[in-house]
Amino acid sequence: MLTDKEARQLSLKFRIEDGKTFNLRNYDPAEHRDFSKHDAKAWMRKRKKRLAAFQEAMAAGKTQSVLMILQGMDAAGKDGVIRHVMGGINPQGARVSGFKQPTPVERDHGYLWRVSRATPLLGEIGIFNRSYYEDVLVARVHKENLDRRGLAGNPDDPSFWDDRLRDIRHFETYLHRQNVHIVKIMLHISPEEQQRRLLRRLERPEKLWKFSASDFKERGYWNAYQDAYAAAIAGSATAQAPWYVVPSDKKWFSRLVVLEALIDVFERHPPRMPEAAPEIIKNLDALKKALKESEIPKKGVARPEKLLPNVNAPRKHAASSSRKVLAHKVT
């Protein structure tokens, strides 16, 4: 069974805060740290309660938010991560946004426009299933598909992509200043494991809908995508918006790491429940007593002042206790 220390330190091994020394080849997509699937699942059930408590406090306090960005090759497990990691939280406190081909209106704006509109509200966990990083990944691999209208710079020049990554860093710095805490996940899968998963889709009728001819086509650009991911992570990993290169050949292991990465950001920036109004705290005993003694009329509509005392009413004598002032009988 995992120890608390092992699991809590788990995500840190895959965290990148400075891209200067980053090398994607140093990360093994098949790694699972000798943890068992059984222990990982048991630990996740326990830790989901921790995540849910954090999310509840953040939703109540509304002073910060969390944005989790999920990137990965086809069949890397993005949908499964969302389902299994976020399954224990209140769905009212989370919002998932997916980014596919931009619409004509979106193409008429800068590439960050559509994602800026989808960033989480204060108190929310926002999840981007793919994101603005597609514009330095897919767009870099398939430069021929870029809409060049009004586009400054030459996509064939590496400086074009350096400029985009600098814009992304600035955008993420802006979000950080708005108290949006960013967790960026690359689900790192091997080509062999991707092949196995895509074949499984073709062999299972209920999974056929997930298969697209483009899945097979994009496998031919595997090395180009790895280079694009390496450049994107190296050019945008910061302490404020770190990347996690998560080994994903074992789905259960990737979900465990992502869960711990999310909990880690909450532990670094712990949300707090808002405090009750002073008059509520001051008159708590009287309110409890009045509520216990209150009765709902059998007919008609009860007047609120007949159910609970007015805790905002001025006090006749400053030295009187709140219990004495509010201990009138509720009829």
Beta strands, then each sheet from edge to edge (+ up, - down):
strand 1: 15-16
strand 2: 65-72
strand 3: 94-98
strand 4: 125-129
strand 5: 180-188
strand 6: 243-247
sheet 1: 1+ 6- 5- 2- 4- 3-
end
